[in-house]
């Protein structure tokens, strides 16, 4: 099962944290600090799975933001690795939709970009979205809750994940 | 930075967040937060009731502050109030607050449970969904108690909406995990299995997670899920990419669901039904085939998702272990990944191959990749990848490649991470022993180990090498020579001194003929290290010196001078002093015959299971090592067993450890709970019985006390909260007398307290058993007089 889901930036500030089993508050800060330390010391040639204590960390870096997921041995590491990316894509789709600014990057592969440009754009858009994430933390939590429940992956279909949120927005506007 | 706010306002929150972001320092941030907390506190305590919107705003702010890392100790009541509101937005914030800030405040739990109950009963799917989410993420025992009956009903009811079903499934999973006793199996189990056929793939995903956990505890109930899972899986895998629409991720159909279904199948053995088995094999072959096809997209996400499914499929193939051609194909596929560009894939391939190596069908196939693995060990930048490579080398080792693998592992050890050295040392020791055809190689390997990583060589390892050297005559001379040469290095590790001291003490005579290793030179060599060593090593060296007195009478006076010196005779450590004094005396008064008898060469150790393996199992956990043991058992015909007894002339071990059962008592783990007080009196009698079969179950915790009586006559035999049993015994020639004291530790009287003595037939004894009726509140004693004590 997934033990926790963290979004931490390079300075060690936690932008998002969700724990699926009970962890004391002081322990959480310690854990987050250690985890980010582990991730920052990795280089490009090293793999994205770290063995930490008695479970594993799967991390993915998007520019200055690290998304780290702690899993135990019942989860498939590669699947969780892609889950992270799926999550990022959902966020991107949701927030780009309401972007009031001219710049808007879409992560959907309608435009065929080469791999590195794609990653760069994703990174940029994520940094941009970080601002929006902070202001809409409750929404981000809702999205995460739709995808992962009680440590298990429950929904990966982007449309279905975003459906309740869109309804919510519509209700709020009216 | 203009705040992007949602339609429902909460500009106050946005402003607050901007303020926090603009704070230049930690103190400024804390100040701002405290200001806000004070504001919210006053608003909550205020006279006029807050409207829903404000409440929501403040609770949201509190949530945000909490997520920044500050503890929140108020606001829970307001959040619970929000739960009962009818507006979705407010309810939702309330639930979010509750599930993030789990508290064990009993009053609030009741209120929360009430609110949840109401929401569950309302037929509104959104409210039900929220409530279920909350239970799934919090899932405390009280909640389990309250809701465990209802959730299965919601789950299998026909009219529940799909999204609610999803949440209900995982909710049930949570409750089952925390309080399995509240979730009994019922007729809902078969309906849950049918959820696997549902249209909505989200429901299928949730149901699969639920069934996977439940099936591990109750496999019989969920057996029918296997065929359903297989058919579902084959439908997904063979579907065209347009079929599953949104569940297709970068041209891979429903990867996460496939992974889950494969994992569910790993809970069960291969299906007996031939049709199902055939379908499953087909399915797995399709997955393997797809891996070989050219990728449909250049994106890394596509290959990652495809590979996630592939690795899980390979896991399943390994788990079933029944189709040789699938296994070989899997092995080849993994072999390709071993040299892939991406580190992730190499890591996962190495890990999978480790499990593959223990299967008999694919063991040979795995061995063909040995060069690649050794290369990986040398060139990988990532320490966890290197670690996997080491594990794989250990798993694939057998007689043909043992020497090569051990050499590589020793090479790696020199530069390995400190945290993993001990494990590698244990592994090398085990491999060297198992596959040694020529024991000189084994001795070399262990001595190398000590030289390279002496600190991490635990006691079991060097005890073993000494046991083996003693048990095998052919290697004794070689060992003595090698150890002598190794000791000549300027800085040698203390473990080497221990091993060297012991071996030279036993077999130094074998090399004494050579002028370079004459007795005096041996003694000087050892003595030069003497002052650098810790107390246990020095104790061992003193024993070696007295052995030298026996072996080499010509240097007797030199050794006696050393023993006579004040630093030995008046040594602060009691053990050293005692040894020095006694050895000195022994050397002066004993005749050569007696000396020779006392210091005779050590007899061979009896065959026992290696304790190194036990230690490795303890370190790694049961999974990895037991496979190795089962497969390789038949090749252990010439393996020597050995006990953990210290090579030095130590007294019999007084603290029992799993392998040091010198008394031949059953060392089986004690599973029985504490027996009634009356039978503990019989334990002592068992000490003197040789039959290992008639061993009364030991009360837990008394094993230590029990074994102490080998050397002592008095003491406490057993103690718990009610009773203390003490023992006092005296022996004179062939008569023995034991007093057993039963001390009543409670303040109430024992009624009908009868101690019973159970003894085996071998102990033919006259027992005068005096039992006094228990009228004293404090203690009672029983006297047993036994004649004809066995020694």
Interface residues (C-beta under 8 A of the other chain):
Chain A: X14 X16 X17 X20 X22 X25 X28 X29 X43 X45 X46 X47 X48 X49 X50 X51 X74 X76 X77 X78 X79 X81 X82 X83 X85 X86 X98 X99 X100 X109 X115 X118 X131 X132 X134 X135 X136 X137 X138 X139 X141 X142 X145 X149 X150 X152 X153 X154 X155 X156 X157 X158 X159 X160 X164 X168 X169 X171 X172 X173
Chain B: X1 X2 X3 X4 X5 X6 X7 X8 X14 X17 X21 X60 X63 X64 X67 X69 X71 X88 X89 X92 X93 X96 X100 X102 X126 X129 X133 X136 X137 X139 X163 X166 X167 X170 X171 X173 X174 X201 X202 X205 X206 X209 X246 X247 X249 X250 X254 X255 X256 X257 X259 X260 X263 X297 X298 X299 X300 X301 X304 X305 X307 X308 X311 X312 X342 X343 X344 X346 X347 X348 X381 X382 X384 X385 X387
